[in-house]
Amino acid sequence: MTTTLAIANQKGGVAKTTTVASLGAALAEAGHKVLLVDLDPQACLTFSLGIDPEDLDASVHHVLTKGLDAREVIIETEDGVDLLPATIELARAEADLLTRTGREQVLKGVLEDLAEAGEAYDWVLLDCPPSLGVLTVAALTAARGVLVPLQCETLSHRGVGQLLDTVHDVRRFTNRRLEVWGVLPTLYDGRTNHARKVLDTISEVYELDVFEPPIPKTIKFAEAPAAGRSILATSRTSKGAAAYREVAGKLVERAAR
């Protein structure tokens, strides 16, 4: 049984990509077979896992818009996860898909084709772009759950309501089984009262589960992409790596429910 989880928040700079790379590596470390899908035209996930998007002839763009077999595009990474990479061409996908019938189902179809071809992934993590456009809706339509990374600042949680409205629409029209699994606090500075206050507010206002521990703010996260690896490889014993391992364990528990 594959668990497909969309990591979504239309606000940029909340550590979405770091979360996808780190959770993917943590799940792989625990023995799960993992596929990461980069749905952001900025291709930060692809780059942070040591792959230069400019060197790629084919990407998730060709899979979604041209019908290319995903198996021809998937790359094995040093972190033990498979990656369906992105390039800047993906910026055109929104326009290409806009007029297509069933555009919301396009990613779901790709993942179903992979499963039918015998690619048995335990987890598929979808790195959504910082918008609520066609690609994010396609990701939510393909997913079983949504995890919302959230910086512990007042301005950061203003967009959560809009995201939840989109989730509600997707649930109503294209994916009835979609569930919001909860919020993952990121870039957390435990020394400030403000961060804890924001955290308490989120769980009260939106009535969402909050995954603990919060992911701490540390320079180790900035250093990892430069090495083309996740923090679990570059700084195995750091607080950040330990936090993502713990959250990955809780995701496995949540999936088993």
C-alpha positions in Angstrom: 0.0 0.0 0.0 1.5 3.3 -1.1 1.0 6.4 1.0 1.1 9.6 -1.1 1.6 12.7 1.0 1.5 16.3 -0.4 3.8 18.8 1.3 2.0 22.0 0.6 1.9 25.7 1.6 1.5 28.4 -1.0 3.8 30.7 1.1 7.4 30.3 0.1 10.3 30.1 2.5 8.7 27.7 5.0 11.1 24.8 4.4 8.8 22.8 2.1 11.7 21.4 0.0 13.9 20.8 3.0 11.0 18.9 4.6 10.5 16.7 1.6 14.2 15.9 1.2 14.7 15.2 4.9 11.5 13.2 5.5 12.2 11.2 2.4 15.8 10.4 3.6 14.5 9.5 7.1 11.8 7.2 5.7 14.4 5.5 3.4 16.8 5.2 6.4 14.0 3.3 8.2 13.7 0.8 5.3 10.9 2.3 3.3 11.0 2.6 -0.5 10.5 6.3 -1.3 9.7 8.4 -4.4 10.0 12.2 -4.2 8.2 14.2 -6.9 9.5 17.8 -7.5 6.5 19.9 -8.7 8.2 23.3 -8.3 9.5 24.9 -11.5 12.4 26.4 -9.4 13.6 22.7 -9.1 15.0 23.3 -5.6 14.4 19.7 -4.5 16.1 18.4 -7.6 19.1 20.7 -7.1 19.3 20.0 -3.3 19.6 16.2 -4.0 22.7 16.8 -6.1 21.2 16.9 -9.6 21.7 20.0 -11.8 18.3 20.6 -13.5 20.1 22.1 -16.5 21.8 18.8 -17.2 18.4 16.9 -17.6 16.9 16.1 -21.0 13.6 15.0 -19.5 11.7 15.9 -16.3 8.3 15.7 -14.6 7.2 18.3 -17.1 7.5 15.7 -20.0 5.7 13.1 -17.9 2.7 15.3 -17.0 2.3 17.1 -20.4 3.8 14.8 -23.0 2.9 11.4 -21.6 6.5 10.2 -21.2 6.8 7.1 -19.0 7.9 8.2 -15.5 10.3 5.3 -15.3 12.4 6.9 -18.0 12.8 10.0 -15.9 13.1 8.8 -12.3 16.6 9.1 -10.9 18.1 7.2 -8.0 19.8 9.6 -5.5 22.6 9.1 -3.0 20.2 9.6 -0.2 18.5 6.3 -1.0 15.3 7.9 -2.4 14.1 7.9 -6.0 13.4 11.3 -7.5 11.1 12.5 -10.3 13.0 15.7 -11.1 11.8 19.1 -12.2 13.3 21.8 -14.5 12.3 25.3 -15.3 10.2 23.9 -18.2 7.6 23.0 -15.5 6.6 26.7 -15.4 4.9 26.0 -18.8 3.0 23.0 -17.5 0.4 25.2 -15.8 -0.5 26.8 -19.2 -0.2 23.4 -21.0 -2.6 21.7 -18.6 -5.0 24.5 -18.2 -7.1 23.6 -21.2 -6.8 19.8 -20.8 -9.8 17.8 -19.7 -9.0 16.0 -16.4 -6.0 18.1 -15.7 -6.5 17.6 -11.9 -6.1 13.8 -12.4 -2.9 13.9 -14.4 -0.4 13.2 -11.5 -2.7 10.6 -10.0 -2.7 8.8 -13.3 1.1 8.9 -13.5 1.4 7.4 -10.0 -1.2 4.7 -10.8 0.8 3.8 -14.0 3.9 3.4 -11.9 2.2 1.1 -9.5 0.7 -1.0 -12.4 4.2 -1.3 -13.9 5.5 -2.9 -10.6 7.2 0.1 -9.0 6.0 -0.6 -5.5 6.8 2.5 -3.4 5.9 2.6 0.3 5.8 6.4 0.2 5.4 9.1 -2.4 6.2 12.6 -1.2 5.0 15.5 -3.4 6.9 18.8 -3.2 4.2 21.4 -4.2 5.0 24.8 -5.7 4.4 27.9 -3.6 1.0 28.6 -5.2 -2.5 27.2 -5.4 -2.5 26.6 -9.1 -3.0 23.5 -11.4 0.1 21.6 -10.1 -0.8 22.0 -6.4 -4.4 20.9 -7.2 -3.1 17.9 -9.1 -0.9 17.0 -6.2 -3.8 17.2 -3.7 -5.9 15.1 -6.1 -3.2 12.4 -6.1 -2.5 12.5 -2.4 -4.0 10.6 0.6 -2.8 13.3 3.0 -1.5 16.8 3.2 1.3 18.0 5.6 1.6 21.8 6.0 5.1 23.0 6.9 4.7 26.3 8.7 7.2 28.8 9.9 6.5 29.9 13.5 5.7 33.5 12.7 2.4 35.4 12.6 2.6 36.3 8.9 3.4 32.7 7.9 0.1 31.3 9.0 -2.1 33.8 7.2 -2.2 31.6 4.1 -3.2 28.4 5.9 -6.9 29.3 5.6 -6.7 29.7 1.8 -4.9 26.3 1.5 -7.6 24.7 3.6 -10.3 26.2 1.3 -8.5 24.6 -1.6 -8.3 21.3 0.2 -12.0 21.5 0.9 -12.7 22.1 -2.9 -10.4 19.2 -3.9 -12.1 16.9 -1.4 -15.5 18.0 -2.8 -14.7 17.6 -6.5 -11.7 15.5 -7.2 -10.5 13.5 -4.2 -13.0 12.6 -1.4 -10.4 10.7 0.6 -8.0 13.6 1.1 -7.2 14.4 4.7 -5.1 17.2 6.3 -2.7 15.3 8.5 -1.5 18.4 10.2 1.0 21.2 10.5 4.8 20.7 10.8 6.4 23.7 12.6 9.6 24.7 10.8 12.4 27.2 11.3 11.5 27.1 15.0 13.5 29.2 17.5 12.5 27.9 20.9 14.2 30.9 22.6 11.3 33.1 21.6 7.8 33.3 23.2 6.5 34.5 19.9 7.2 31.1 18.2 5.5 29.1 20.9 2.5 31.5 20.9 2.1 31.2 17.1 2.2 27.4 17.4 -0.6 27.4 20.1 -2.6 29.7 17.9 -2.4 27.5 14.9 -3.8 24.4 16.6 -6.6 26.4 18.2 -7.7 28.5 15.1 -7.5 25.8 12.5 -8.1 22.7 14.7 -5.2 20.9 13.1 -2.9 18.4 14.6 0.6 19.7 15.1 3.5 17.3 14.5 6.2 17.5 17.2 9.0 18.1 17.6 9.2 21.4 15.8 12.0 21.5 13.2 14.7 23.8 14.7 16.3 26.8 12.9 19.9 25.8 12.1 22.6 26.7 9.6 23.0 22.9 9.0 19.9 23.0 6.7 21.5 25.6 4.5 24.8 23.6 4.2 23.1 20.4 3.1 22.0 21.4 -0.4 25.5 22.7 -1.2 26.7 19.1 -0.8 23.7 17.7 -2.8 22.5 15.7 0.1 19.9 15.9 2.8 20.8 16.9 6.4 20.5 13.2 7.4 23.6 12.6 5.3 25.6 15.8 5.9 24.9 16.3 9.6 23.5 12.9 10.9 23.6 13.7 14.6 22.3 17.3 14.4 19.1 18.4 16.1 17.5 19.0 12.7 18.2 15.5 11.5 16.9 14.0 14.8 13.7 16.1 14.5 13.0 14.9 11.0 13.6 11.2 12.0 11.1 11.6 14.8 8.5 13.3 12.6 9.0 10.5 10.0 8.3 7.9 12.6 5.1 9.7 13.5 4.0 9.9 9.8 4.5 6.1 9.6 2.2 5.8 12.7 -0.3 8.1 11.1 -0.4 6.2 7.9 -1.0 2.9 9.7 -4.2 4.3 11.3 
